[in-house]
Amino acid sequence: MTTPHFGQANRVVIIGGGPGGYEAALVAAQLGAQVTVVDSDGLGGSAVVTDCVPSKTLIATAELMTELRGAPELGVSFEDHEGDAAHHVVVDLARVNERVLKLASDQSGDIGRRLEREDVQVVVGRGRLQGPGTVVVELADGGTRTLEADAVLLATGAAPRTLPTAQPDGERILTWEQVYDLTEAPTRMVVVGSGVTGAEFASAYMALGIEVVLVSSRDRVLPGEDADAATVLEDVLKRRGMEVLSKSRMESVRREGDEVTVTLTDGRTVTGSHCLLALGSVPKTKDLGLEEAGVAVDDGGFVLVDRVSRTTARGVYAAGDCTGVLMLASVAAMQGRIAMRHVLGDAVIPIDLKQVSSNVFTSPEIATVGWSQNAVDAGEIDAECVRLDLAGNPRAKMQGVRDGFVKLFARPDTGIIVGGVVVGPRASELIHPISIAVAESLTVDQLAHAFTVYPSMSGSVAEAARRLHHSPV
């Protein structure tokens, strides 16, 4: 066991068992602390139980369906048992969701066993602060328990946002946490919200053979992502048959029997068998005793933290979606690790959001890291850009891939790579060499000189870097 770097300040209580919480617990235990995790939603949090793991498992099936639909172009056809051509591949949504929930449960169980091996105590219940150094837990099986702590980490996460005029019923009007209870495939799914969550589910359900209408209040899908990438995705979705209603804001959603009606602010209505609400997230920070403990929150209820996860209360840290700092599981985990290293005296590197890589799991995927096109266009950073379409990549041609690109941003004076975008199949994997380049301040020449396999999609990353090379004057 690693020798702890502190004196007697070794009692750590973590409220929330998601990535920010359980990853922090593992680091604190490694550094010799006595760690207690207070969890009410299942170890792994929404990332494992109701969000990332379930949604990406569903999307894995959707990816397979997309590949099967492209099979004829590759010379693959399907026949039934009598030798006749088979024209439809169908999905059993009940079986898909059963697998989704099992994988989520198994992953949560794996986390619990890992914490147990590291001597982390798990208390099932809802915790709240009673001052900076005391956590009172309302136990799930009744009663309360008081935990004294030298340091507290808040990792309570966030929940789907709803509106008074759009209340989920768990059957026809759904949040993204409720879709896995569906046992029959919707005939027409209306997805309200074109951010990451809305776009991912809309793309996935369409790939599963479900008619999808995407209601977007903005002029394009994924308004927060690279504009070129969002345009490629929207063009693909429309080409595959999705109806995208741009500049269309939802007023209300109501259900009548087996039909839901979405009313827009301009008076138009959209009907479907189901409606998925993807309206963003709200932090789970109410009734946590934050104000009494001196923990400040912003107007949206998100806990204010610095780059080492400290709140405004001494000895109280926060990590994950409850902070609103890039609501990604990877960021939550990093915030939690940094918090524990800081409070326990280990070496700490403050979080750098310009090194965070993220991915939108649509078809095609969109992965980004570092500085964005918007920042370059706004003059926030001086950078050159090159975009290389995948349509010219030999491996892409072999696989029938026509949509997507690689984009790199580099400083014009030094050639140091400061950002990148990848749009295409498995962009979440292809972004990694660019992420390393950004994190290690590699130049375009250094990236270009690294060998790539031929033929490969990664060859386009190296080629884009070569095109940013400056000849010596």
Secondary structure, 3 states (H helix, E strand, C coil): CCCCCCCCCCEEEEECCCHHHHHHHHHHHHCCCEEEEEECCCCCHHHHHCCHHHHHHHHHHHHHHHHHHCHHHHCCCCECCCCCECCCCCCCHHHHHHHHHHHHHHHHHHHHHHHHHCCCEEEEEEEEECCCCEEEEEECCCCEEEEECCEEEECCCEEECCECCECCCCCCEEECCCHHHCCCCCCEEEEECCCHHHHHHHHHHHHCCCEEEEECCCCCCCCCCCHHHHHHHHHHHHHCCCEEECCCCEEEEEEECCEEEEEECCCCEEEECEEEECCCEEECCCCCCHHHHCCCECCCCCECCCCCCECCCCCEEECCHHHCCCCCHHHHHHHHHHHHHHHCCCCCCCCCHHHCEEEECCCCEEEEEECCHHHHHCCCCCCEEEEEEHHHCHHHHHCCCCCCEEEEEECCCCCEEEEEEEEECCHHHHCHHHHHHHHCCCEHHHHHHCCCCCCCCCHHHHHHHHHCCCCCC
